[in-house]
Amino acid sequence: MHRQAAYPYVNPVLASTRPLATSATVSSASAYPATTRYSGTSSDFSASANRNDEQTSSQLTNAESELTQHLRILVGDHLELDGTNGPETDLLPYEHVRMLGHGGTASVEMVRDVHTGSVYARKVVKNVYSRNMREAKQALLNEVKVMKRLVAHHHVVRVHGTYTKGRELAMILDPVADGGDLASFLQNYRDQGFSWHKDSTNKENLAQNNILRKAPYCLVSALAFIHKQTIRHKDIKPQNILIHRGRVMYTDFGLAYDFGDAGRSTTTGYVQGMTRRYCAPEVIERGSRNSKSDVFSLGCVFIEIYLALADDAEHDRIYREVYHEVVYAHPNGIPLPYSFIRIFALLRAVVPKMMRKDPSLRPSACAVANLILTDESFSKSPDLCVECSGFSISGDNNELLRLLPATI
């Protein structure tokens, strides 16, 4: 086993004695033998009791020793285990709780740390061919590097640690989203017949309305921060946005591009992975792409949030196709109903610009975020989360002025 750690590795000690459902758990039946009827001398009884005490003590010591031998994965650790099976595999400090989701090459499950009881999301990429292992491992470490750069933001999922085991690559993520991803959240919202305009006393409907009304402003604030760190996400879609404790969080930076060394965010040529429905036109056409491609994708997400809140069947039909085709069909601007302004007042003027076909005509995420954060009527709105209301993002004031609704 090889460990790359932020701290020197120390042989782990038992951090908690709370019962855990692991191989090291001591059952009451084995640790404490059942009481049996005894007939004999007192000395025989004393000898038997001593033997039972010694046996019990030995069993407890062995169980405790087994638990203390589990590896510890600290924040920032990367472990490399030698094989797919064997003693090192058994020493991983995580027990399965339940599956969270799976795709073609990866699965995500909730796991519990046997030392601390903390729960995490473990993303595992399985069956990586040996000839591709070096490339896959580098991709994993690049994703971790990107996420570490973004750890300061409250709307970005954090990486706790990583490890490789044979043909598996694993990433331990925090938190485990209690609300699932935005795609399933929106579908569940629709399935329950919720909407923004209903005069409802349903507390769950009102709570979910509150989450969805805040989401666009938090998402654009986080995207502005991501771009300020010279990172493009490159795969923004509802499935890659989690909801935890009512807060939206970006996840899955597997396709992200760090353009810090390059000095500019523009790339050309082959597109490594895409989700067609949310791709900007220049991505589909394999033209020059930059951070404005993320802005387009985020505009698509805003529309989907609106469609769920408004229960707007007419515009639902318009946006059933992939979004870049809607842009092609409406060269003078995508159609947004007047009711959009009642839900997202400041964004009605901005979203069509975020989704312009020409990326050079789209606003930056910083400009959109600053438009929201500098608006006096909105800065104290309950639709802006506390953290975002105090989050400052520097940007181009001239670009900001071009976005103001009064100039449209």
Residue, then its C-alpha position, 0 to 999 in steps of 0.5 A: m500500500h502506498r499513501q500520499a497524505a497531507y499528514p504523516y501516517v500514524n498507526p490508527v487508534l480506536a476513535s470511538t467505541r460506539p457499536l458499528a455494523t462491521s466485521a469488528t462488531v462484537s456480538s453479545a452472544s460471542a463476547y458474553p457467554a450465556t449463563t449456565r447452570y452449575s453444580g460443583t465446588s466453589s473452587d471449581f466455580s472460581a476456576s471456571a469464572n476465571r477462564n470465562d473472564e479470560q476468554t471474554s477479555s481475549q475476544l474483546t481485545n481481538a475485536e478492538s484490535e481488528l477495528t484499530q487496524h482499519l485504515r484511516i483516510l484523513v482529509g486530503d489523503h490518497l491511498e494506493l492498495d496493491g490488489t483487488n482482494g486480500p487483507e488491505t481490502d478488508l482494512l478500508p474504513y468504510e461500510h456500505v449503507r445504501m446505493l445513491g446512484h450508478g451510471g455506465t462506468a461509475s457508482v455512488e453509494m453512501v458509506r459510513d466511516v467505521h472509526t468516526g461514524s461520519v457518512y460520505a458519498r463514495k464514487v467508485v469507477k470500476n473495471v479500469y483496464s490496466r492499459n488505461m489505469r495511469e490515465a484514469k488515475q491521473a484524471l481522478l487526481n486532476e478532479v481532486k485537484v480542481m475540487k480542492r481549489l474550490v473548497a472555500h465555496h459553500h455551494v461546491v461539494r468537498v472531496h474528503g479523500t481518494y484511493t485506488k484498489g486494483r482496477e477500481l478508483a474511488m473518491i470519498l465526497d462530503p456531504v451526502a446530499d439529503g435532497g438528491d440531485l436537482a433533476s430528481f428533485l424537480q421530477n419529484y416536485r412535479d410528480q407531487g403536483f406542486s407549483w409556485h402559483k398555487d395558494s397552498t398551505n402545504k408546508e412541503n410545497l412551500a419549503q421546496n418552492n423556497i429551495l428552487r427560488k433561491a437556487p439560480y442566484c446561488l448557482v450563478s454566484a458559485l459559478a462566478f467563483i469557479h471561473k474566478q479560480t480559472i476553472r471551467h466545469k464543462d458539464i453543468k446540468p441538473q444531474n450534477i447539482l445536488i441539494h443538501r439541507g436546502r442548499v444547491m451544490y455543484t458536483d462531478f468535476g470529472l470533465a473540468y478544465d483548469f485554465g490557469d496555466a494556459g492563461r485563457s479558458t478557450t479550447t478547441g478540437y475534440v470534445q471529451g464528453m458532453t450532455r447534448r441537452y445542456c451543451a452550448p451550440e459551440v460545444i455541439e459544433r466542436g468550435s472554440r469553447n470557453s467559460k461562456s459555455d458554462v454560462f449557457s448550460l446554467g441558463c438551461v438549468f434556470i429554465e428547467i427550474y422555472l418550468a417546474l415552478a410555473d407548471d407551464a405546459e406551453h413552454d414545457r413543450i418548447y423546451r422539450e428538445v435539446y436547448h441549442e436547437v431552441v436557440y437555433a429556432h429563435p435567433n432573436g432570443i429564446p421565448l420566456p413568458y411574462s410569468f418568468i418575471r414574477i418568479f425570477a424578476l432580475l433573471r428574465a432580462v439576463v437568461p436570454k443573454m446567457m443563452r445567445k448563440d454567439p458566446s462572445l455576446r453572453p455575459s460572464a457569470c461574474a456579471v450576472a452574479n454582480l447584477i443580483l448582488t448589487d441590486e438594492s431591492f434584491s440584496k435583502s430578499p429571502d430568495l438570496c441565501v445568507e452566505c451568497s448575500g455576503f459573497s463579493i465577486s469582482g468583475d467588469n462594471n461596464e459589462l454589469l451595466r450592459l446587463l441592467p434591465a433598464t437598458i434592454 
